[in-house]
Amino acid sequence: MRGADFLQLDPAAAPARGLTDWLTAAVRAAVLDGRLAAGDRLPATRTLAGDLGIARGVVVEVYQRLVDEGLVAARTGSGTVVLPRSVAAPARPAVTTPAGPVRLPLPTNRPAAEGEIDLSPGVPDLAAFPRAAWLRAERAVLRAASAADLGYGDPRGSARLRSELAGWLGRTRGLRVAPEQLLVVSGVAQALALLAQTLRSRGGDTIGVEDPGSRGAREEFAHWGLRPVGVPVDAAGLVVAGMPDVAAVMVTPAHQFPTGVVLSPARRRELLGWARDGGGLVIEDDYDAEHRYDRAPVPALQPSAPEHVAHTGSTSKTLAPGMRLGWLVAPSSLDADLVAAKHASDLGSPALPQLVLAELLRSGEHDRHLRLVRGRQRARRDALVTALAQHLPGAVVSGVAAGLHVLITFPGSDADDVELAASARDAGVVVHPLSWHRTTPGDPGLVLGYAANAPDRLRTAIERLADAQPRRPRR
């Protein structure tokens, strides 16, 4: 029996967009309503993909989602089988929201095993954390801190940190912001969560996101009840023409994730015009703005339209993600709701790390650390790009001018990038398939982070990656 028939799926009903969500929902429904009983084996991924006329990688991703939800299990020699409900129930559940299931945490967050070289994007050089400078600043803070400094305080964050941040963001990113307009948050993830809650409370139900764009951001919005709607990205950044009917859109204009393109001046004008004309909100994730190698970083969007742009950034790539320190500068019309949501969430960010960061900014140690790290990252970027040219000459490399990752694509290839990433992991290299970060089909690709590894390990990783790639004819 054909796989589509077995699952009672009509290939003609497959949507042009949102294929993974559609197929996941269809198979999940078949399990939950009993059409697929415990012990039934799902069709082989190749079989089902062939019947539906879709990429095998989509089916692989669907089956992985169902495994994560505890509904099925992959068993050696038996394929993917449906689990009994008594077995499935205790497994890690999906978090159900109006926008569908969200898997937390992402399976891509599994730590690298011993001997693997982790090229996951978004991983900074944690070995470069300025321990000595942090310790000096912490001692200075503890000597001077009052008892009140260590209390709950203002949910917007430490007044001392907000003052230092306002000056630093003005100098480095051109932001027009007073300390009282800043909200200290636990990284960009919390900024997006607070914005999503505020938008939902005001009747919003959709949000525009870059496509390709951050999978983590999409799932963050979905978790808080917003339905992400993809907006295409090309060589000039977000394609503003034909923007879907949304009240807000999130962009990474300084170094788009994952393509690495910079939002062009013309597109910046178009995007801000869209916001002004329709009263829309632009959420600016200042992703990788500090790591620019060829010239000064492009200015932030916020200064051009402060009443239409919510600007957010963090120290996750400059210091360490475990510090959980970030900031949000939002239009004044959102201030009260955002502060209330922050207070309800955690009563405020931890006091001591805020005071230490304020001291690092005041003393100039933070900027000195950034200059040091930027030089290290440039050398690592160069080693990676050189190795790619030598060992994967057929790959197109983009996003090299800034950031901590590059994108390689294989135009015209019929390869499945989920399979390419799996083959790479089998060879001891952890990478992200491009398809994880987009909702529409396109050329296969891999997203490679280079910040966390020295040049020699990067060269070894690319040699392994090249050896792991299947030798397939091009279309």
C-alpha positions, 0 to 999 in steps of 0.5 A: 500500500502506498504511504499516502494511502496508508495515512489517508493523505491526499497529495493534492491537498498538500499546501504550497507553504507550511508543508511541514506543519500540515504533514505533522498535523495530519500524521498526529491526528491519525495517531490520536484518533486511532487510525494509526494504532500502537505498533503500526509502522509509519511509511518509510520517509522516501516512500511517503515523500515520493507519494506526496511529491515533496522533499524527503527532508520534510518527512524526516523533520515531521517524523522527528517532531512526532518523536519529540512529542512522544507519539512515535519512536524510531527503532532499528530494524522496525522503522518508525512505529506508533507508541502506545498512548500509555508510553507516549503520555510521559514523553516530552510534550509539545507546548500547544499554542494557538499557532500550533505545537512548539518543541522545547528545547529544539533538538538542535540544542543537543550538546556536541559529543566528545570528539565532535566539532561544534559549528552550530551558529550562535555559539560565541567564543566562550573561552574568551570571556574576560574573566579577569576584567569581570572579577575586577569589576565585580570586586569594585561593585561589591565594595561600593554597592549599597544594601538597596542595590541588592534589593528587588529594585526597578523592574526596568533594571539597574539605573546605573546600567541603564545610564551606561547602556544609553550612552554606549548604545548612542556611541556605538549604534546611534540610538536616541534613547534616555535611560528611562526608556531602556528595559533590561531583559534576560537576553533577546529571547525575553525581549521577544517574549515581552513584545509578543505578550504585549502585541497579543494583549492588544489584539495581535495574532500574527507577526512577520518574520524573515524567511529564511530567518531564525527558527528560534525566534519563530518558535518564541513568537508561536509559544506566546500565541502569535502566528509567524508569517514568512517574509522573503529575504533576498540579496538586499534583505527583507522584501518589503514590497508585498508585505503580508497583512501584519501589524509587526515584523521582526528583522535582523538588519545589521547581519541577517540570520542566516544569509548574512546580508545587510538590509540595503538603504532602499529597503530600510527606507521602504520598511520604515515607510511601511511602519509609518504609513500603516502604524506598524511595529518593526522589531529590530534584533541587532544581531551580530552588529558588534562583529563587523570586519570590513567597515563600521557597522551599519547604523541601527534602524531605531534612530530613524523611527523611534516611535515605530521601532523596538530595538533589542540586543544582548551580551550573548555574543560579546560576553556569554549567553549564560550571563542572560543580559540584554536590553530593549528600547521600545516605542513610548506607547508600549513602555507601560505594558512592557514594564508590567509584563517584565515585572510579572515575569521575574520582578526584574533581572539579577542585580549583581550582573547588571552592576558589573556590566555597568562597571565594564561599560564605564571603565572601557573594559567592555570595548577593549574586550570587543576589540580583542574578540573581533580580531580573533573572530576575523582570523577564524573567519578567514581560516574557515573561508579558506578551508571552504574554498579548498575543500568545498569549491562548489559551495557558495559562501555568503555572510562573511563580512560580519557576524559569527557564522557563514552560510554555504549553499549548493545551487542546483543540487538535489541534495537534502540539507537535513541529510547533509547535516546528519552526514556531517554529524556522523563525521563528527561535525555539528552544523545546521541545515538551512531548511531548519531556518526557512518555511519555503523551499530553496537550494540546500545549504548549511549554516556554519558557526566559527566563533567557538573553534580555533583555526586548526579545528575549523580546517579539520571540521571542513575537511571532515565536512567535505569527506561526508558530502555525498557525490551526487550529480547536479541537476 
